[in-house]
Amino acid sequence: MTRNPLETIMGALVLLVAAVFLVFAYTTADLRQVKGYPIHASFTKVGGLSVGGEVRLAGIQVGSVTGQRLDQETFEAVVDMTVLESVQLPSDTRAVITSDGLLGGSYVKLVPGSSDEMLAAGDSLARTQDYQSLEDLVGEIIFLATQPAGSGG
C-alpha cells in the first residue's frame, strides 16, 4: 500500500493547527485560582457552583471558590473562597449565588455593603442569598398566576 505524500502533509498540518489551538486556549483561559485572603459563606442551596468557580464583584472576577463542605450542625453548604488582597470588602457584604445565563455555570456575586469595618482573612459573610434555579422561578410565577385576585399573595 503506497502512501500519498499529500495525505501525510495534510495530516501533519491538521495536527499542527490542533496544537496551536490548544496552546492558544490554555494561555487565554484563566483557569488558575486567585491568590488572596480566605472568606466563607453559608447557603441552603448552591446549585451548580463548583470548586474553581468565579467570585465576582461588579461583574469582574475578584476571587475563586476554593472549597465546599457541609456544616454538620446546620446542614448548610459552606462555600470557601479567596478574594484578591487588593479588594477590601465591607463586613456587611452580601454573597449571592447566581447563574451566568441559561447555559452558563454558577458563580458567587458579591454585593458590597456600606459598613466602615472591613472583612479580614477567615471571616464569614453573614448575609447570603441562595441559588435560585429556573425551575424555582417558573414555580413561583405559576403560583402567583394561579392566586385569586385580591388574595394578597
C-alpha positions in Angstrom: 0.0 0.0 0.0 1.6 3.3 -1.1 1.1 6.5 0.8 0.3 9.7 -0.9 2.8 12.4 0.3 -0.1 15.0 0.2 -2.1 13.0 2.7 0.9 12.9 5.1 1.5 16.7 4.8 -2.2 17.4 5.3 -2.3 15.2 8.4 0.7 16.9 9.8 -0.9 20.3 9.1 -4.1 19.3 10.9 -2.0 18.2 14.0 -0.1 21.4 13.9 -3.3 23.5 13.8 -4.8 21.5 16.7 -1.6 22.0 18.8 -1.7 25.8 18.1 -5.4 25.9 19.1 -4.7 24.0 22.4 -1.8 26.3 23.3 -3.9 29.4 22.5 -6.8 28.1 24.6 -4.6 27.2 27.5 -2.8 30.6 27.5 -6.0 32.7 27.2 -8.2 30.8 29.6 -7.9 32.0 33.2 -8.1 28.6 35.0 -5.9 29.2 38.0 -7.3 30.0 41.4 -7.0 33.6 42.6 -4.4 34.2 45.4 -5.8 36.2 48.2 -7.4 36.1 51.6 -10.0 33.4 52.5 -13.6 34.1 53.4 -16.6 31.8 53.9 -20.3 31.9 53.3 -23.2 29.5 54.2 -26.0 28.7 51.8 -29.0 26.4 52.0 -28.7 25.6 48.2 -25.6 26.2 46.0 -27.0 24.9 42.7 -24.2 24.0 40.2 -21.5 26.0 41.9 -18.2 24.1 41.8 -14.7 24.4 43.2 -12.7 26.7 40.9 -15.8 28.8 40.2 -15.5 32.6 40.0 -16.2 35.1 42.7 -17.2 38.4 41.0 -17.7 42.0 42.2 -19.4 44.3 39.7 -19.0 41.7 37.0 -15.2 41.4 37.5 -13.6 38.3 38.8 -12.0 39.2 42.2 -11.7 35.7 43.6 -12.4 32.0 43.2 -14.2 29.2 45.1 -11.7 27.0 46.8 -13.9 24.5 48.6 -17.4 23.4 49.6 -18.4 21.4 52.7 -21.5 20.6 54.6 -21.9 22.1 58.1 -22.9 19.1 60.3 -24.9 21.2 62.7 -27.0 23.4 60.4 -26.9 21.2 57.3 -26.0 24.2 55.2 -23.4 24.3 52.4 -20.4 26.3 53.4 -18.5 27.8 50.5 -14.9 28.7 50.9 -13.5 31.4 48.7 -10.4 33.5 48.2 -10.6 37.2 47.3 -7.8 39.3 46.0 -5.7 41.1 48.6 -6.3 44.4 46.8 -10.1 44.1 47.2 -11.2 45.1 50.7 -14.8 44.2 51.4 -17.1 45.8 54.0 -18.2 43.4 56.7 -21.9 43.6 55.6 -21.1 42.4 52.1 -23.8 40.1 50.7 -22.9 36.9 48.7 -25.4 35.7 46.1 -25.0 32.5 44.0 -26.2 33.3 40.5 -26.1 31.8 37.1 -24.2 33.0 34.0 -27.2 32.7 31.8 -29.3 29.7 30.8 -26.4 27.6 29.7 -23.6 29.2 31.8 -22.2 27.9 35.1 -22.9 29.3 38.6 -20.7 31.9 40.3 -20.7 33.9 43.5 -21.6 37.5 43.1 -20.5 39.8 45.9 -22.7 42.9 46.7 -20.7 45.3 48.9 -22.4 46.8 51.9 -21.8 50.2 53.5 -20.1 49.3 56.7 -16.8 51.0 57.7 -15.5 47.7 59.1 -13.8 45.5 56.6 -13.7 41.7 56.3 -10.5 40.0 57.5 -9.0 36.7 56.4 -11.1 33.8 57.6 -14.3 35.9 58.2 -17.7 34.6 57.3 -20.3 36.5 55.3 -23.4 36.7 57.3 -25.7 37.9 54.5 -26.2 35.4 51.8 -28.8 34.6 49.1 -29.3 31.1 47.9 -29.1 29.9 44.3 -32.5 30.1 42.6 -32.9 27.7 39.6 -35.0 28.3 36.6 -37.5 25.7 37.9 -37.9 27.6 41.2 -38.6 30.8 39.3 -41.1 29.2 37.0 -42.8 27.6 40.0 -43.1 31.0 41.7 -44.6 32.6 38.6 -47.2 29.8 38.2 -48.0 30.1 41.9 -48.6 33.8 41.6 -50.6 33.5 38.4 -52.9 30.9 40.0 -53.7 33.0 43.1 -57.2 34.5 43.1 -57.4 38.3 42.6 -57.2 40.2 45.9 -55.8 37.4 47.9 -52.8 39.4 48.9 -50.4 36.7 47.8 
